[in-house]
Amino acid sequence: MEFNLQFPPENHRRTAALGHAHVLPDETLCAILAKLAPHDVARLSCVSSVMYVLCNEEPLWMSLCLDIINRPLEYKGSWKRTTLHQLDLLEKYEEMHKRALYFQGFSSLFLYRRLYRCHTSLSGFSFDDGNVTRRDKLSLEEFDNEYDGKYPVLITGLAESWPASKSWTCEQLLLKYPETKFRISQRSPKKINIKFKDYVSYMQVQRDEDPLYIFDDKFGESAPDLLKDYTVPHLFQEDYFNVLDIDRRPPFRWLIIGPERSGASWHVDPGLTSAWNTLLCGRKRWALYPPGRVPLGVTVHVNEDNGDVDIDTPSSLQWWLDFYPLLAESAKPIECTQLPGETIYVPSGWWHCVLNLETSIAVTQNFVNSRNFEFVCLDMAPGYKHKGICRAGLLALDDGLKNSENPALHAPSYPARENRARVDRFPVDMAQANNASVDLEFSYDINFLAMFLDKERDHYTFPWSSSNCIGQREMRDWLFKLWLRRPELKDLVWKGACLALNVEKWSQIAGEICSFHGLSFPLDDEKLPVGTGSNPVFLVGDYVIKIFVEGGLQNSLFGLGTELEFRHLLNNSKSPLKNCIPSILASGIIIFENGSYRLFPWDGKGVPEVVSSCNLTWLSSYKNADADHPFGVWGKKQFEYRNSGSISWSFGNSESNLVWPYIVTRRCTGKIFANVRDTLSPESLLALASFLGEQLHNLHALPLPKPPVNYSILLDGCAIQLSHGNGHLKCDEDEVGQRTGREVFVSVLNQRRKYVTRCLTEWGEPIPRELINKVNEYLPIDVASVFEGDGEVLKSFTWIHSDIMDDNIYMEPCCSSALLAEDASDPELADNKEIRFKSCRQQKHSWYPGYILDLSDLSIGDPLLDLIPIYLDIFRGDAGLLKQLLDSYGAPVEREHQIKRDVSTRPSYRAMCYCILHEENLLGAIFSLWKELRNASSWEEVEEKIWGDLNQYSL
């Protein structure tokens, strides 16, 4: 249908059709429409002729579809139809659909340019006179001397013997993998999968400006035979991430398949790693800029609070069509056209952009070697200045990385080598700077870049950037494994650890503690923190030194204070648990003051005088003369409640950042469970499950300390008073003064419930989006309801460890000398170990569980909470081991009529709620262990699969 209305100038239809909105450019209007839901866009299309045009643009519906997609993608000929198919509305649409409407009197340069890009042919778009060096069959020595860590290079001959060089074509892959789902990379927060047969069909008919692009880092799982079709070229086989298990290392290899016009927009590879990319079929055009040179049209954002890096960039095709022609010859990037069989090497920190000139298939891997290791470690350090400098050069100093909301770094129109900037916002850590403004020239040199590290921000006390290529625990694990397994790299690993973890400071503090207590000074091999925990821990001779830093001074005092209170109660009890907790040798506070360290012993009683002298505003709340342990578990619960509504980090003042509690314990013989897991027999794992069941029972049976007199908190504006109990806190809803332990526990979870959707959304994959949308329906409105039935409270609250994971279980070798030597002075303990040794020898175990470590997360709560990290992290979802633990624990089996009780009071439901509301991303572990649950349609399905066995017990 055509409307021939009388609009004198061509675009007068726009003014009449859009009303006051006509002042907005078409680009802005399209951006606004992309933020709406499909139903709203459909309604808006009925408003006017111009809105009809804008609301029926294919790029808009592509964006809408990728935002709402909730199942494998099937392209239905247009993105509007594909969106409606995702919404199960396609049949209804086709019944009602009439032919498209056409209007005269409206034009848009923005829409025209986008349409032009959608139909551009790239057959003559190659860059045959590229200035990237081409080398044939480069030797390792030549590569190391001329290119590694320095310049890009195109290398031929590396893939000649690969089966992939012949078998990786769309036709052959389609024959072998038609139903295999691959991940696509698109500007969407979701990980979207598509069957390969559907992707090939899409490629054949699409006319998208920025087509869907298979960029799959999990192709080795979905199509493992593809890994047999290629080998890592000899030039790139040194990869320090190889010391990590495959499930703990960051994504590092990708299968790349894309049609003409698809590609990777401007970026720097994650974590400042280097990369190689081998093309098997098709042609790719590459553009590259050296480190610190931001391409024209690209904006870098670095978040001041957490160092997250975000890059705004046009698509590859748009950049070449709209921005490339604006560049002077001297400002153009290094370029080349990659042909089948060629491998391109991209050094650390180099900007690059790739455009597929025809349907292309490639494989790429990122790696860390001796040339880029320190840069990778630097990029993992907390702060934001150094991250901006690494990517944007001295432009990062111009206007501001100071504004956390809009720290934009814009591209120059001249080469990076000509760019000089004046530094006058903060002094660099060099003698010649000396707090004065100096002229600097950017250099991608580790010593230069390290000058911009924020010395006030520490790995252990500041938030971890979500844009880092590896997790915080994995980072510590990686460095420690390199330290142990690659002794020839110790000097390099030490440098990297100083950059990433500020380990030089913590090693010096450990040395000061040793000197104060007359312990042997750490040897060179002992100066790196061990394990993956959130506090630096050092093994020095026969001792273990732990420095409490996680969460700042306030949190650290409660961590050590609660542990010392617990140890005091344990030592005065007859609980067998004390035989499985390493003995304490010293504890105290260390403070850095006037350029030197001072130490003060502290046994957990009272407020340390050195802490009182810091004039900390929050300290007055805990100077309670009636409390023997003001930083014990009751003070800790009060602290948890006061912070339960906070979703941001609190770092305290500068004084509190120079004070650290510490503890020294006896070093156990043996190894942590994480290091021997793969060597244990099934019988040894069952013995571990029995051990954990027994010790959890002992822990949960230990009486709680009496709370201080007049102990109270404010709950919803009302003072909640606590009456003394006999150890377990059984809450009575009819009492005005409800038991504080339960009230605080529940209130903390209720606070987390308020933010649960946002939290799960930020965690993202592998948590299914469909389940995130249903989480509020699944969770109780008030968490307290999961403890109540027939008007009575079902559960008690006890001591809980909270963090029994694979690095907090110590395994002892099964030899009598190792088991008994360290305990010869304690006859009772030696007798117990002799019994364990005989059992160990009879069952032919090589390792036997001996100790439970790390008591800093001790708290009061539902005993069920202690099962969760054990089942997910130690047992890795093994239901047989969980049953063994529960039987050893002595959990009574439920009677048949109780098994059928209301769902809200089932143990499985409580456990699932705890997983969802946990401050750590336990759901990520769940959907990684049980991959089939990523297709679950309800939380009830997930609950039954993971925790259903708990309903057989009275928990």
MARMAR-597341 format. One record per residue (C-alpha): x negated, y negated, z; residue in one letter. Coordinates in steps of 0.25 Angstrom, whole numbers, padded with zeros to 4 digits, always signed. Layout:
XYZA ...
//
This chain:
+0000+0000+0000M -0005-0014-0004E -0002-0027+0002F -0003-0039-0007N -0002-0050+0003L -0006-0064-0001Q -0019-0067+0007F -0026-0078-0001P -0041-0075+0003P -0045-0060+0003E -0046-0058+0018N -0034-0066+0023H -0027-0053+0025R -0038-0050+0036R -0034-0063+0044T -0019-0060+0044A -0020-0045+0046A -0030-0047+0058L -0024-0059+0065G -0034-0064+0076H -0043-0052+0074A -0047-0057+0060H -0058-0065+0067V -0065-0052+0070L -0074-0047+0059P -0070-0033+0053D -0082-0027+0059E -0078-0031+0073T -0063-0026+0070L -0068-0013+0065C -0077-0011+0078A -0065-0014+0087I -0056-0004+0079L -0067+0006+0081A -0065+0005+0096K -0050+0009+0096L -0044+0022+0096A -0039+0028+0083P -0024+0026+0087H -0026+0011+0089D -0034+0010+0076V -0022+0016+0069A -0012+0007+0076R -0021-0005+0072L -0021-0001+0058S -0006-0005+0057C -0008-0019+0062V -0012-0025+0049S -0018-0023+0035S -0032-0027+0039V -0031-0019+0052M -0027-0007+0043Y -0039-0008+0035V -0048-0009+0047L -0042+0002+0054C -0043+0012+0043N -0058+0011+0040E -0065+0024+0040E -0077+0020+0049P -0067+0016+0059L -0060+0029+0059W -0074+0036+0059M -0077+0029+0072S -0064+0032+0078L -0065+0046+0075C -0078+0048+0081L -0074+0041+0094D -0062+0050+0096I -0067+0063+0091I -0065+0075+0100N -0067+0087+0092R -0077+0092+0080P -0075+0082+0069L -0068+0085+0056E -0068+0074+0045Y -0055+0073+0038K -0058+0065+0026G -0057+0051+0033S -0061+0047+0047W -0046+0042+0050K -0041+0056+0047R -0053+0062+0055T -0049+0054+0067T -0035+0058+0066L -0039+0072+0065H -0047+0071+0078Q -0034+0065+0084L -0025+0076+0079D -0017+0066+0071L -0022+0069+0057L -0009+0076+0053E +0000+0066+0058K -0008+0055+0051Y -0007+0062+0038E +0008+0064+0039E +0009+0049+0041M -0002+0044+0032H +0001+0035+0021K -0009+0030+0010R -0019+0019+0015A -0015+0004+0014L -0023-0006+0006Y -0023-0021+0008F -0028-0032+0000Q -0033-0045+0005G -0043-0039+0015F -0058-0037+0014S -0070-0034+0023S -0084-0034+0021L -0087-0026+0033F -0078-0015+0029L -0083-0016+0014Y -0098-0014+0019R -0093-0002+0028R -0086+0004+0016L -0098+0002+0007Y -0107+0009+0017R -0097+0021+0017C -0099+0022+0002H -0113+0019+0000T -0121+0029-0008S -0136+0031-0003L -0141+0039-0015S -0151+0028-0018G -0154+0023-0004F -0167+0031-0002S -0180+0023+0002F -0190+0030-0007D -0201+0021-0004D -0201+0023+0011G -0212+0018+0020N -0212+0030+0030V -0224+0038+0027T -0222+0052+0021R -0231+0063+0025R -0232+0078+0020D -0234+0089+0030K -0240+0079+0041L -0250+0086+0050S -0248+0085+0065L -0261+0077+0067E -0257+0068+0056E -0243+0066+0062F -0249+0063+0076D -0259+0053+0071N -0251+0045+0061E -0236+0046+0065Y -0232+0052+0078D -0227+0041+0086G -0231+0031+0076K -0224+0031+0062Y -0213+0038+0055P -0217+0048+0044V -0210+0056+0034L -0216+0070+0033I -0213+0081+0023T -0216+0096+0024G -0211+0098+0038L -0198+0105+0035A -0203+0114+0023E -0202+0127+0030S -0189+0124+0037W -0176+0132+0033P -0169+0119+0036A -0175+0113+0023S -0167+0122+0015K -0155+0126+0023S -0151+0112+0029W -0142+0108+0018T -0127+0104+0021C -0123+0116+0012E -0131+0126+0019Q -0128+0121+0033L -0113+0121+0030L -0114+0136+0027L -0121+0139+0040K -0114+0129+0050Y -0100+0125+0045P -0094+0126+0058E -0106+0121+0066T -0103+0108+0073K -0114+0097+0073F -0114+0084+0080R -0113+0071+0072I -0120+0058+0076S -0111+0046+0074Q -0108+0033+0082R -0099+0040+0092S -0102+0043+0107P -0097+0057+0104K -0105+0069+0099K -0096+0073+0087I -0097+0087+0081N -0093+0092+0067I -0093+0105+0060K -0103+0105+0049F -0093+0109+0039K -0085+0097+0043D -0097+0088+0042Y -0100+0092+0028V -0086+0090+0024S -0087+0076+0030Y -0100+0073+0023M -0094+0076+0010Q -0082+0066+0011V -0086+0055+0021Q -0089+0041+0017R -0093+0035+0030D -0103+0024+0032E -0110+0031+0043D -0106+0046+0041P -0106+0057+0052L -0120+0062+0054Y -0124+0076+0060I -0134+0072+0071F -0134+0085+0079D -0144+0087+0091D -0136+0100+0095K -0137+0107+0081F -0147+0117+0087G -0135+0122+0096E -0124+0121+0086S -0133+0127+0075A -0145+0134+0081P -0150+0140+0068D -0153+0126+0062L -0164+0125+0072L -0171+0137+0065K -0171+0129+0052D -0182+0119+0056Y -0193+0118+0065T -0199+0106+0072V -0210+0101+0063P -0224+0103+0068H -0226+0088+0069L -0215+0086+0080F -0216+0099+0088Q -0221+0091+0101E -0209+0088+0108D -0210+0085+0123Y -0195+0087+0125F -0197+0102+0122N -0200+0105+0137V -0185+0102+0140L -0174+0113+0138D -0166+0110+0125I -0154+0106+0133D -0162+0096+0141R -0170+0089+0130R -0163+0077+0123P -0157+0079+0109P -0169+0081+0100F -0165+0087+0087R -0154+0084+0077W -0148+0090+0065L -0144+0078+0055I -0134+0079+0044I -0128+0067+0037G -0122+0063+0024P -0126+0050+0016E -0125+0037+0024R -0126+0044+0037S -0139+0043+0046G -0145+0038+0059A -0144+0023+0062S -0156+0015+0068W -0161+0021+0081H -0173+0025+0089V -0174+0040+0092D -0169+0043+0107P -0179+0042+0118G -0190+0036+0108L -0192+0051+0103T -0198+0053+0090S -0191+0061+0079A -0193+0069+0066W -0182+0071+0056N -0182+0081+0044T -0173+0080+0033L -0168+0093+0026L -0159+0087+0016C -0154+0074+0011G -0161+0060+0012R -0163+0050+0023K -0167+0036+0023R -0175+0032+0035W -0178+0018+0041A -0187+0016+0053L -0192+0005+0062Y -0204+0006+0072P -0201+0005+0087P -0196-0008+0092G -0190-0013+0079R -0175-0013+0079V -0169-0012+0065P -0160-0024+0060L -0146-0022+0063G -0149-0013+0076V -0146-0017+0090T -0152-0010+0102V -0145-0011+0116H -0153-0007+0128V -0144-0006+0141N -0151-0013+0153E -0146-0004+0163D -0149+0010+0158N -0157+0008+0146G -0147+0014+0136D -0151+0011+0122V -0140+0008+0112D -0142+0005+0097I -0132-0002+0088D -0136+0000+0074T -0128+0001+0060P -0127+0014+0053S -0139+0018+0044S -0132+0015+0031L -0127+0001+0036Q -0141-0003+0041W -0147+0001+0027W -0136-0007+0020L -0134-0019+0029D -0147-0021+0037F -0158-0015+0028Y -0156-0025+0017P -0158-0037+0027L -0172-0033+0031L -0184-0039+0025A -0195-0030+0019E -0204-0031+0032S -0192-0028+0041A -0187-0015+0034K -0189-0002+0041P -0198+0010+0037I -0190+0018+0028E -0190+0031+0020C -0181+0042+0014T -0182+0055+0020Q -0181+0067+0010L -0178+0082+0013P -0189+0089+0020G -0195+0076+0026E -0197+0074+0041T -0197+0060+0046I -0204+0057+0059Y -0199+0045+0068V -0208+0041+0079P -0203+0036+0093S -0196+0023+0094G -0194+0021+0079W -0181+0016+0074W -0175+0024+0062H -0162+0024+0054C -0158+0035+0044V -0149+0036+0033L -0145+0048+0025N -0145+0046+0010L -0138+0059+0007E -0133+0071+0016T -0145+0074+0024S -0149+0085+0034I -0160+0083+0044A -0166+0088+0057V -0173+0079+0067T -0179+0080+0081Q -0184+0070+0091N -0196+0073+0100F -0206+0068+0110V -0221+0070+0109N -0233+0063+0114S -0231+0051+0106R -0217+0047+0110N -0216+0054+0124F -0219+0041+0132E -0209+0033+0123F -0198+0043+0126V -0202+0042+0141C -0201+0027+0141L -0188+0027+0134D -0182+0036+0146M -0187+0026+0156A -0176+0017+0163P -0174+0003+0158G -0171-0004+0146Y -0182-0013+0141K -0191-0003+0136H -0180+0004+0129K -0177-0009+0122G -0191-0012+0119I -0194+0003+0113C -0182+0001+0103R -0182-0014+0100A -0196-0019+0103G -0197-0033+0109L -0184-0037+0104L -0179-0030+0117A -0185-0041+0125L -0178-0052+0117D -0164-0054+0123D -0162-0044+0131G -0161-0031+0136L -0156-0039+0148K -0142-0038+0144N -0137-0024+0147S -0125-0025+0139E -0131-0031+0126N -0146-0029+0126P -0146-0030+0111A -0159-0029+0103L -0157-0034+0089H -0166-0031+0077A -0176-0041+0071P -0177-0043+0056S -0192-0042+0056Y -0202-0031+0059P -0204-0026+0073A -0219-0029+0072R -0216-0044+0070E -0207-0045+0082N -0213-0051+0095R -0206-0054+0107A -0209-0062+0120R -0207-0055+0133V -0203-0064+0144D -0191-0056+0151R -0199-0047+0159F -0214-0044+0161P -0220-0032+0154V -0229-0023+0162D -0242-0027+0157M -0253-0035+0163A -0254-0046+0152Q -0239-0048+0154A -0239-0051+0168N -0225-0056+0169N -0227-0066+0158A -0221-0067+0144S -0230-0060+0134V -0230-0058+0119D -0228-0043+0116L -0228-0035+0103E -0219-0023+0103F -0227-0010+0102S -0221+0004+0103Y -0231+0008+0113D -0228+0015+0126I -0236+0005+0135N -0229-0007+0128F -0215-0001+0129L -0218+0004+0144A -0220-0011+0148M -0205-0013+0147F -0201-0002+0156L -0193-0007+0168D -0201-0003+0180K -0189-0006+0189E -0181+0005+0183R -0184+0019+0186D -0181+0032+0180H -0175+0038+0193Y -0167+0026+0197T -0161+0020+0185F -0151+0025+0175P -0155+0034+0164W -0152+0029+0150S -0141+0037+0143S -0148+0034+0130S -0161+0041+0134N -0163+0054+0126C -0164+0063+0138I -0158+0063+0152G -0164+0059+0165Q -0166+0073+0171R -0171+0078+0158E -0181+0067+0157M -0187+0071+0170R -0187+0085+0167D -0194+0083+0153W -0205+0075+0159L -0207+0085+0170F -0207+0097+0161K -0217+0090+0152L -0226+0087+0164W -0226+0102+0168L -0226+0109+0154R -0235+0100+0146R -0246+0097+0156P -0255+0091+0144E -0244+0080+0143L -0245+0076+0158K -0251+0062+0155D -0241+0059+0145L -0229+0064+0153V -0234+0056+0165W -0234+0043+0156K -0220+0047+0151G -0215+0049+0165A -0220+0036+0170C -0212+0029+0159L -0199+0037+0160A -0199+0040+0175L -0208+0030+0181N -0215+0042+0187V -0228+0035+0191E -0220+0027+0202K -0213+0040+0207W -0226+0048+0207S -0233+0037+0215Q -0222+0037+0225I -0223+0052+0227A -0238+0050+0230G -0235+0039+0240E -0226+0049+0247I -0236+0060+0247C -0247+0051+0253S -0237+0046+0264F -0234+0060+0268H -0248+0066+0267G -0244+0075+0255L -0254+0078+0243S -0253+0067+0232F -0246+0071+0219P -0256+0078+0209L -0255+0073+0195D -0246+0085+0191D -0237+0081+0202E -0234+0067+0199K -0222+0069+0190L -0208+0070+0196P -0202+0084+0195V -0188+0089+0191G -0177+0082+0185T -0171+0075+0198G -0167+0061+0199S -0178+0058+0209N -0193+0059+0207P -0198+0072+0214V -0213+0076+0215F -0219+0089+0218L -0232+0086+0226V -0239+0098+0231G -0230+0106+0241D -0220+0094+0242Y -0209+0088+0234V -0207+0073+0234I -0194+0067+0230K -0192+0052+0229I -0177+0047+0229F -0174+0037+0219V -0162+0041+0211E -0151+0031+0213G -0159+0021+0220G -0163+0019+0235L -0149+0020+0240Q -0146+0034+0233N -0160+0039+0237S -0158+0036+0251L -0146+0044+0252F -0152+0055+0244G -0164+0057+0253L -0155+0053+0266G -0145+0064+0263T -0156+0074+0260E -0163+0071+0273L -0150+0072+0281E -0146+0085+0274F -0160+0091+0277R -0158+0087+0292H -0145+0094+0293L -0150+0106+0285L -0163+0108+0294N -0154+0107+0307N -0145+0118+0301S -0147+0133+0299K -0143+0132+0285S -0151+0142+0276P -0151+0130+0266L -0163+0124+0272K -0171+0135+0267N -0168+0131+0253C -0171+0116+0254I -0186+0112+0253P -0190+0106+0267S -0193+0091+0268I -0206+0086+0272L -0205+0070+0271A -0195+0060+0267S -0195+0045+0267G -0194+0032+0260I -0205+0026+0251I -0205+0011+0247I -0213+0003+0237F -0216-0011+0243E -0227-0021+0240N -0234-0013+0230G -0235+0000+0239S -0227+0012+0244Y -0222+0014+0259R -0216+0026+0264L -0206+0028+0276F -0202+0042+0281P -0187+0044+0282W -0179+0056+0287D -0166+0051+0282G -0161+0046+0296K -0158+0031+0297G -0161+0020+0286V -0175+0020+0283P -0181+0006+0287E -0188+0004+0274V -0175+0005+0267V -0168-0004+0277S -0179-0015+0274S -0175-0015+0259C -0163-0024+0262N -0154-0015+0254L -0140-0020+0254T -0133-0006+0254W -0142-0001+0266L -0133-0007+0277S -0122+0003+0274S -0131+0014+0278Y -0137+0009+0291K -0128+0017+0300N -0134+0020+0313A -0125+0031+0316D -0130+0039+0304A -0142+0047+0306D -0143+0048+0291H -0138+0035+0285P -0142+0040+0271F -0137+0054+0273G -0125+0061+0266V -0114+0052+0272W -0121+0039+0268G -0124+0045+0254K -0109+0048+0253K -0105+0034+0257Q -0116+0029+0246F -0110+0039+0236E -0096+0033+0238Y -0100+0019+0237R -0107+0022+0224N -0096+0031+0218S -0090+0020+0210G -0103+0015+0204S -0106+0020+0190I -0119+0012+0189S -0133+0013+0194W -0138+0005+0206S -0152+0003+0208F -0153-0005+0221G -0163-0017+0223N -0177-0018+0220S -0181-0014+0234E -0173-0001+0234S -0180+0003+0221N -0193+0003+0229L -0188+0013+0240V -0187+0028+0238W -0184+0039+0248P -0192+0052+0246Y -0193+0066+0252I -0204+0076+0252V -0200+0091+0253T -0208+0104+0252R -0210+0109+0238R -0204+0122+0235C -0211+0134+0228T -0205+0137+0215G -0198+0130+0204K -0185+0123+0202I -0174+0131+0195F -0174+0123+0183A -0188+0127+0179N -0186+0142+0181V -0171+0143+0177R -0175+0150+0164D -0183+0161+0170T -0173+0165+0180L -0166+0179+0179S -0151+0180+0181P -0154+0186+0195E -0162+0174+0199S -0151+0165+0194L -0141+0172+0203L -0150+0171+0214A -0151+0156+0212L -0135+0156+0212A -0135+0163+0225S -0145+0154+0231F -0137+0142+0227L -0124+0147+0232G -0130+0150+0246E -0137+0137+0247Q -0125+0129+0243L -0117+0136+0253H -0128+0132+0264N -0128+0118+0259L -0113+0116+0259H -0112+0123+0273A -0121+0113+0279L -0114+0103+0288P -0113+0089+0284L -0119+0078+0293P -0109+0070+0301K -0106+0057+0295P -0110+0044+0303P -0100+0039+0313V -0090+0029+0306N -0094+0034+0293Y -0085+0028+0282S -0084+0024+0268I -0074+0015+0261L -0065+0023+0251L -0055+0015+0243D -0056+0004+0253G -0053+0012+0265C -0063+0017+0275A -0064+0032+0276I -0069+0037+0289Q -0076+0050+0291L -0074+0059+0303S -0085+0069+0307H -0083+0083+0302G -0090+0096+0303N -0098+0096+0291G -0089+0099+0280H -0079+0087+0277L -0065+0092+0275K -0057+0081+0270C -0043+0079+0276D -0034+0070+0267E -0025+0067+0279D -0036+0060+0287E -0037+0045+0285V -0052+0047+0286G -0055+0057+0275Q -0069+0063+0275R -0079+0054+0269T -0086+0065+0261G -0074+0069+0253R -0069+0055+0251E -0083+0050+0246V -0084+0063+0237F -0071+0061+0231V -0072+0046+0230S -0085+0047+0222V -0079+0057+0212L -0067+0048+0211N -0076+0036+0207Q -0083+0044+0197R -0069+0048+0191R -0066+0034+0188K -0078+0034+0178Y -0077+0048+0173V -0073+0046+0159T -0083+0035+0157R -0094+0044+0163C -0091+0056+0154L -0090+0047+0142T -0104+0042+0145E -0109+0056+0147W -0103+0060+0134G -0107+0073+0127E -0106+0084+0129P -0093+0080+0138I -0082+0082+0128P -0074+0069+0125R -0061+0076+0126E -0064+0080+0140L -0069+0066+0144I -0055+0061+0139N -0048+0071+0149K -0057+0069+0161V -0048+0060+0169N -0036+0070+0167E -0045+0081+0172Y -0050+0074+0184L -0042+0072+0197P -0037+0058+0199I -0043+0059+0213D -0055+0069+0215V -0050+0072+0229A -0039+0080+0224S -0048+0091+0220V -0051+0094+0235F -0036+0094+0239E -0026+0105+0239G -0013+0107+0247D -0016+0095+0255G -0030+0100+0260E -0044+0097+0256V -0050+0110+0250L -0065+0107+0250K -0076+0103+0260S -0087+0093+0257F -0101+0098+0260T -0116+0095+0258W -0118+0096+0243I -0132+0096+0235H -0126+0090+0223S -0138+0093+0214D -0142+0107+0214I -0148+0109+0200M -0159+0116+0193D -0170+0107+0198D -0165+0108+0212N -0166+0123+0214I -0180+0128+0217Y -0184+0142+0213M -0195+0150+0220E -0203+0161+0214P -0200+0175+0220C -0213+0178+0226C -0215+0179+0241S -0226+0170+0243S -0219+0158+0235A -0207+0160+0243L -0213+0162+0257L -0226+0154+0258A -0219+0140+0259E -0210+0145+0270D -0219+0153+0279A -0218+0143+0290S -0203+0145+0290D -0200+0160+0294P -0185+0159+0292E -0187+0153+0278L -0198+0163+0275A -0189+0174+0279D -0177+0169+0270N -0187+0167+0258K -0192+0181+0260E -0178+0186+0259I -0176+0178+0246R -0189+0183+0241F -0185+0198+0243K -0172+0196+0236S -0179+0188+0225C -0189+0199+0223R -0179+0210+0223Q -0171+0203+0212Q -0183+0200+0204K -0181+0185+0204H -0193+0177+0199S -0187+0164+0206W -0178+0162+0218Y -0170+0150+0222P -0177+0143+0234G -0173+0129+0236Y -0163+0118+0233I -0169+0105+0230L -0165+0090+0230D -0155+0086+0241L -0154+0072+0237S -0140+0073+0231D -0134+0080+0244L -0120+0075+0246S -0107+0079+0252I -0097+0084+0243G -0089+0096+0237D -0098+0109+0238P -0093+0112+0224L -0102+0101+0218L -0115+0109+0221D -0110+0120+0211L -0109+0110+0199I -0124+0107+0197P -0128+0121+0200I -0118+0127+0190Y -0121+0118+0179L -0136+0115+0181D -0142+0128+0188I -0132+0139+0183F -0129+0132+0170R -0115+0136+0170G -0117+0151+0174D -0105+0155+0181A -0111+0168+0186G -0121+0160+0194L -0110+0151+0199L -0103+0163+0204K -0115+0168+0211Q -0117+0154+0218L -0103+0154+0223L -0103+0168+0228D -0116+0165+0235S -0111+0152+0240Y -0099+0160+0247G -0088+0153+0240A -0075+0160+0243P -0067+0166+0231V -0054+0159+0229E -0041+0167+0231R -0033+0169+0219E -0022+0159+0223H -0032+0149+0225Q -0038+0150+0212I -0025+0145+0206K -0025+0133+0214R -0023+0119+0208D -0033+0115+0198V -0037+0102+0205S -0043+0110+0217T -0050+0121+0209R -0065+0121+0211P -0067+0121+0196S -0059+0108+0195Y -0067+0102+0206R -0080+0106+0200A -0076+0101+0186M -0072+0087+0192C -0085+0086+0199Y -0093+0089+0186C -0085+0078+0179I -0086+0068+0190L -0101+0071+0193H -0111+0059+0192E -0120+0068+0183E -0115+0072+0169N -0112+0087+0173L -0102+0088+0162L -0114+0086+0152G -0120+0099+0158A -0106+0106+0158I -0104+0104+0143F -0118+0107+0140S -0117+0120+0147L -0103+0124+0142W -0104+0118+0128K -0091+0125+0124E -0084+0116+0134L -0087+0104+0125R -0074+0108+0118N -0066+0109+0130A -0052+0103+0130S -0051+0101+0145S -0058+0099+0157W -0051+0111+0163E -0057+0120+0152E -0071+0114+0157V -0068+0116+0171E -0063+0131+0169E -0076+0135+0161K -0086+0129+0171I -0080+0129+0185W -0068+0139+0183G -0076+0150+0191D -0076+0141+0204L -0061+0143+0205N -0064+0157+0210Q -0070+0151+0223Y -0065+0143+0234S -0074+0130+0232L 
//
